[in-house]
Amino acid sequence: MKTFVARVRRFQPLRRAVKLSVWGDIGLRLGAALALVFFVVIVHYMDRDGLVDNHDGHISFLDVVYFTMISITTTGFGDIAPVSDRSRLIEAVIVTPIRFAVIFIFVGTAYNFIIKRSWEKWRMARIQEQLSGHIVVLGFGISGSEAVSELIERGTDPRTIVVIDPLESRLTEAEAMGCNIMAGDATRDETLIAVRVANAKTVLVSAGRDDTSILIVLTVRHLARRVPISVVVRADDNELLARQAGADNVINPVRFTGLLLAGSAQGSHVADYLGDLASVAGGVQLVERPVQPEEIGRALSALQNDRLGVRIYRQGKPYGYWEPEAQALMPGDMIVEILHSEKEHMPEKA
């Protein structure tokens, strides 16, 4: 445990979306304080005849600024003081509330940046150490960001998603979606250990380069023997390498695009239906789930509740609904089925 914590501290900790950046918050607080001070300077300068300078008897603009600062900060040397009734009323009714406002602004700033943010950093570190059943997304380019968007659309809590990418601009986008993020190199063991990849529900890899993606898959599989890994590769000859590296699912976007093009050539609605199957926004949705006890012994084509079974996976081998193996479901089978996208509580992959 000590070794793990030491490794975690070498990296920027997980963080979640905040409504305002650190520098934006500081700028607003500082701007508000300066605006209040400037207002008091104007008030004092307009009422300078009600002030007395015990040093030289003359109130200059510099004296007004000086008196405003020692008044706001409650220093009170006494060399300049209000003597007229109006000046004292101004100090009591206008300056004193502003003095408290400025003090509260700086106290609030100290709380926000010293106490609150330190607490949030500590809290996120504890979450980081206890991560389990989360989804790790390695690479937040076009494919990675689209995958996260689709997961959120399908009902996945963004707080259960951890995004790792070396580019701060991409992390900012993921953070705005509500995901946990961390800047780092996903090919390094320490980075993956920091997000407890061995306890993840699944790992999605999309590094933008096939060689980098395959290296990440090797690293993940080395640290997490049983966690499902899905990877995006763009060259056909790298698909076998990705599987040999340990990927459970290899996705080739170029090939999928070719399928859509070929489908559109055979009919104007085929590509549209394939797109519906791939997205939760479509009229139908393709899902995967384990067989239920009440379904054992039934044929895949006889599923109830408007379920349309199309394939089962038995001991890692696929069988279509027309094959003899799919005529009697068995314990341990994984079912791939088509549902209406309006279904609200679709079972997740075990």
N, C-alpha and C positions, 0 to 999 in steps of 0.2 A: 504493500500500500504506500509506503514512504517513497519507493522508487517511482510509482505511478504519479503521485502528487508532484514530485520533483520534475517529472517530464511535462506534466500539464503546465506548470508555471513557466516553462520555457516558451510558451506560445501565448499569443493574444487570446484571452478567454472568450468563451461564447458570449454573444450579446444579442439582445432582442431590439425590436424597433422602438425608437423614441420619437416623440412628436416634434422635437426641436433639437438641432445639433448643439454640441457643447458651446461652440463659438457663437452660435446664434443666440443662445440663452444668455451668455455673458454680455454680448452686444446690447441686447434689450435691457438688461438690468443696468448696465453702465450708462446707457442712453437715458433711461428714466431718472437715474440719480443726478446726472449732469443737467438734465432739463429742470429738475427741481431746484438745484443749486443756482442755476442761471436765473430762474424766476425770483429767488430770494435776493440775488444781487440787484436785479432791476428794482425790486420793492425798496431795498435799503438805499439805493442811489436816489430814487425819487423822494425818499424821506430823509435824505442826509442832513437836512437842517435840524432834525430832531436828535442827531447824534453829537457827541462831544468827544474830541480827541484830547486826552490829558497830556499828550506829548508836545504837540505844536499848535493845538487849537484849530487846525484846518483839516477838513474831511475831503480827501481826494478820492478818485475812482479806485485807486489801489487800496486806500484805507477801507473803502466799502467792500472790496473783494476780500481783504484780510479779515474784516469784522464778520463777514458772512461765513467764512470758513471756520473761524474759532467759535462762532455761534452755533453752526450746524453740528460741529464735533463736540460741543459742550465743553470746550477748553476754558474759555472765559478768563483771559488775563486781566481784564478790567481797564486796559489802557484806552479802549474805545467803548462807550456805553450809551444806551438810549436815555435821554433825559426828559423829553417831552412826553406828555400823556399819549399822544397819537403814536409815537414810536414804541412806547411800552405796550400799547394795545396791539400794534402790529406784531410785536415779538410774541405776545401771548396768544393771539388768535390765528395768525398766519404762519409765523416762523416755527413756533413750537410743534404744530402738527406736521409740518414739512420735515422738521428735524427727526421726529419719530419715524416718518415714512422712509427717509434716507437710511436711518439706522436699520430698519426692518429689511430694506433692500439688501444691504451688505450682510446682515445676519442670515437672511434667506439664501444669499449666494454661498456663504460659508457652509450652511447646512446642506445645500444641494450638491456642492462639489466636493465637500470633505466628508460629510457623514452619509448623505443619501446615496451618492454614487459609489462610495466605498462599500456600503452595505449591499448595493445592487451587484457590484463586482464579486463580493464574497458569496452572495446568494447564487449567482450564475455559476460560480466555481463549484458550489455544492451540487447544483443541477447537473453540471458536467460530469461530476464523479459518479452520479447515480443514473446516468442515461441508460435506458433499456427499452427495447421494443420501438426504437425510433427509426426513421428513414434517413440514411446518409446519402447526400447528393454530392458527388465529387466532380466539380466542373459546372459552372453556371453560365454557359454560353447559350446559344439558341436552343439546342436540344434540352439542356438541363433546365433552363427557365421555363420552357414549354411543359416539360414533365412536371415541374413543381406546380405550375398553374393548373394543370389538369388534375393533379392529386388534390389540390385544394377545392377544385370544382366538384370532385367526387366525394367531398366530405372529410378529407383528412385534415386534422388540426395542424395548422402551420407550426405550432409550438413543438410538434413531434418530428419536425423536419430539421436536419442539420445540413447546412450548405458550406462546403469548403471550396475556396477559390483563391488564387493569389492576387486577383485584381480587385481593388477596393471599389471600383465603379460597379462591378457585378455584385459584390457583397451588399452594397447600398440598395440595389434593386431587390435582392432577396430579403434584406432586413425590412424594407418597406412592405413586403408581403406578410411579415410577421414571423419569419423563420429565424431559427438560431443560426448564427454565422460564425465563421472563423477563417481568418486569413492564414494560408499555409500551403505547403507543397504536399499533395496527396500521395506522392510516390515515397514519402518518408514514413518509416514505422512510427516515429514519435507523433506525427500529426494524426494518424489514424488511432493510435492508442489514446490520444487526448480526447477523442470523441467516442471512445469505447465502442469501436467498430465491431468487436466480437459479440456485443450485446444487441446489435442492431437488428431490426426486423428485416430489412433488405438494404442493399447498396446499389445506387444507380451511378454509373460511370459514363461521363461524356466530357473528355478532356480536350476535344477539338482535333487531336492528332491520334492516329491509330497506334503508333508506337508508344506514346505516353499513356493512352488508355489501357493498353495491354500490360504495361509495366505497373499501372495502378491496380489492375485486376490481380496480378501476381502478388503484389504487396498485401492487398486485402485478403486474398485466399491464404496467405501465409499466417496472417493474424487471426482470421475468422474462418475456421474450417467448414462450418455448416451454414453460414449466412448466405442467402440467395444473392447472386450478383448479376445485374443486367448491365450490358455495356453497348455503346454505340461504336460501330466501326464502319468505314466507308469503302474499303477495298475488299473485294470478294476473297482474295487470297489471305486476308488477315482474319477471316471469320474462324477458320480452324485454329489459328494461333490463339485467338481469344478464348476459345473453348478449352484448349489445352492448358491455358493459363489458369483456368478455374471458373470461367464465366458460365452461369446457368442459362442465361438468355443473351443472345447476340443479335443486335438489331442493326440492320443496314438501311439507312434512310434512302439511299440511292435505289436500292432494290424495291423498297416500298413505293417510291415514286413511280418506278417502272410498272409496278402492279396497277397503280391507279391509272396510268396512261394506257396500259393494255386493256384494262377494264372499260375505259371510256371509248376505246376503239370498237369494242364488242357491243356496246349499248350505252345510251346517253345517261342511264340511271345506275349503272354498276359502280362507277367510281363514287357517285354520291352516297350509295349505300355503304361502301367500304369506309368512307369518311365518317358516316354516322356510327359505325361499329367502333371506330377508333377513338371517338370523342364522346364525353358525357353530355355534350350539348346536342347530340343527335337524337333522333327518335328512338333508337335502339342502342343497347350497350352490351358489349361482350365482357363477361365476367368469369372468374375462376373461383371455385369453392370446393371444399371436401364433400363427399357424399354424406347424406344424413342417414341416421339409423332406419327411419321409416322408408327410405328409398332402396335399401339393400334388397336385391332380388328382382327389382323392376328393370325394365328395359330403359335405356337412355332416352329413347323416343317417347316414353310414357310418363315423363315428368309432369307434375301437376302445377297448379297456380300460374298458368300461362308461361311456364318455362319451356324454352326450346333448347334441348341439349344437342350439341353438335359434335362433341369429342370427349373422350375420357383419357386420363393418363393412369396407367396401372403399372406400378414398379418402373416408372420412368419411360414406358413405351406408350405411344399414342394410338388410339383406336377410334375410328369414325363411328357415327351412329348406325351405319349400315353393316358394320362388321359383327361377327358372332360374339366377340368378347363384350360388345356393348349391349347385348340383349339381356344381361343379368349383372346389375351393379354389385360390386363387392366392397367390403370394408377396406378403407385406405385409398379408394379411387378418388381422383381429382376430376371434377366435372367442369368443362368449359361450356357455357350456355349463353343464349341471347335472351335479354330481358328488355322490357319497356324501360326507357330511361326515367320514367316517372316513379319507378320503384324506389322507396325511401330507405329501406333497411336491407340493402343487398349484402350478403355474407362476404367477408373478406377472405383473402387467401390465407390458409392455415400456416 
